[in-house]
Amino acid sequence: MQILLKAVKIIDKSSEFNLQAKDILIENGIIKQISDNIYADNAQIIEGDNLHVSAGWIDMRVSPKDPGYESKEDLSSLCNAAAAGGFTEIVTLPNTKPTVQTKESIAYYKQFSRGQLVEIYPTAAVTKNCEGKDFTEMLDLHHAGAVAFTDGEHPLWNADILLKTLQYLYPINGLLMNHPEEANLAMFGQMHEGIESTLLGMKGVPSMAEELMVIRDLKLLEYAKIDSLSSVLHFSTISTAEAVELIREAKQKGLPVSCDIAAHQLAFTDADLKEFDTNLKVSPPFRSQKDIEALKKGLADGTIDAVVSNHNPHDEEAKNLEFDLADFGIIGLETAFAAANTFGGLPIGNLIEKLTVNPRKLLRMTQVEIAEGSKANLTVFEPDLKWEFTEKDIRSKSKNTPFVGKKLKGKVVAVLNKNICKTTL
């Protein structure tokens, strides 16, 4: 199979063609030629105005729901949603039924993704059933292919377990991902604690619930005295100004720490919850405009390493309820890039780094190259195209998103991986 990308601007700082518009010929999944004015009679041609191409995007935080909750999402619909959003690789959380804590559960994802354009990289649970009490067999799971360890949607509340996990993972060059939230402070919270929650009469989740956990984890990381050039502790989906500042200071001290944000955190604030739309009920909750400005600053100065979708599908039974009874979470794979591009304020090259280079570095993966002879793992997109997101754009089984009807900037055109090409326009 031949595919010809016409006049695409290459976004890859490691490439000799970075920021240049070139034709790219792909044959049987391999980049055969990068040049001007390539002709190929039998090739599928992908062309358009202002097309850009980068290494295939990778999402570090996706809730797969399969096995156990296939009515919300199965692996086929998950991969379709990822491809529609420009992702050729996704990292899945272990909060399924059963929990991802055995070699067989790791193999389930790896075997499924062999024939898919989208590669699935499973994380494994730190503690059995993600309950925070007893360790899983992390060494065996690492050798079976777990790319990182996390209790996913559940914070590691036990300080001793977090400390020992850091010490266990360091010798095997592993990564611990923790969702920073002090569960007791956040208990029964429905939205960000502030003026808006008071006006709406809803129990709030204080910023301190996130910040105390960040402080605790950083203290434990410092106590562990881990000498590593790679991040050992990764905070997933930070959301507050103080958390950004704490991680910035930790990096300046040389601690091996990293973090990401969910793209949708840039698009909404707690003031948007006035209509009690359960599609806006997320964890962490939408914070204040001040917090959003701090997130943007953290993105710009490199404190925040990656942007994720935090894709968390739910069916009607979980969302079409009173606000306090609805589940937390929105789907995000189809909108993550556009949301970050529309509201994040980053130059396109910097945003693409947070979707490609940085996540692969954190996960100890080989970087994808745009070079002749390399495998074609690519995302083609138009960063300035303005469009409206509709239900027709949803590939997930679930529809829980607040972006329907929203104007966005930046559209995925095609994804290529494993000698498979999918166009999205």
Stockholm file with secondary structure:
# STOCKHOLM 1.0

chainA/1-425         MQILLKAVKIIDKSSEFNLQAKDILIENGIIKQISDNIYADNAQIIEGDNLHVSAGWIDMRVSPKDPGYESKEDLSSLCNAAAAGGFTEIVTLPNTKPTVQTKESIAYYKQFSRGQLVEIYPTAAVTKNCEGKDFTEMLDLHHAGAVAFTDGEHPLWNADILLKTLQYLYPINGLLMNHPEEANLAMFGQMHEGIESTLLGMKGVPSMAEELMVIRDLKLLEYAKIDSLSSVLHFSTISTAEAVELIREAKQKGLPVSCDIAAHQLAFTDADLKEFDTNLKVSPPFRSQKDIEALKKGLADGTIDAVVSNHNPHDEEAKNLEFDLADFGIIGLETAFAAANTFGGLPIGNLIEKLTVNPRKLLRMTQVEIAEGSKANLTVFEPDLKWEFTEKDIRSKSKNTPFVGKKLKGKVVAVLNKNICKTTL
#=GR chainA/1-425 SS CEEEEEEEEEECTTSTTTTCEEEEEEETTEEEEEESSCCCTTCEEECCTTCEEEECEEEEEECCCTTTCTTTCCHHHHHHHHHHTTEEEEEECSCSSSCSCSHHHHHHHHHHGGGSSSEEEECBCSBGGGCSSSBCCHHHHHHHTCCCBCCTTSCCCCHHHHHHHHHHHGGGTCCEEECCCCHHHHTTCCEESSHHHHHHTCCEECHHHHHHHHHHHHHHHHHHTCCCSSCSEEECSCCCHHHHHHHHHHHHTTCCEEEEEEGGGGTCCGGGGGGCCGGGCCSSCCCCHHHHHHHHHHHHHTSSCEEECCBCCCCHHHHSSCGGGSCCCBCCTTTHHHHHHHHSCCCHHHHHHTTTHHHHHHTTCCCCCCSTTSBCCEEEEEEEEEEECCGGGCCSSCCCCSCTTCEEEEEEEEEEETTEEEECC
#=GC SS_cons         CEEEEEEEEEECTTSTTTTCEEEEEEETTEEEEEESSCCCTTCEEECCTTCEEEECEEEEEECCCTTTCTTTCCHHHHHHHHHHTTEEEEEECSCSSSCSCSHHHHHHHHHHGGGSSSEEEECBCSBGGGCSSSBCCHHHHHHHTCCCBCCTTSCCCCHHHHHHHHHHHGGGTCCEEECCCCHHHHTTCCEESSHHHHHHTCCEECHHHHHHHHHHHHHHHHHHTCCCSSCSEEECSCCCHHHHHHHHHHHHTTCCEEEEEEGGGGTCCGGGGGGCCGGGCCSSCCCCHHHHHHHHHHHHHTSSCEEECCBCCCCHHHHSSCGGGSCCCBCCTTTHHHHHHHHSCCCHHHHHHTTTHHHHHHTTCCCCCCSTTSBCCEEEEEEEEEEECCGGGCCSSCCCCSCTTCEEEEEEEEEEETTEEEECC
//
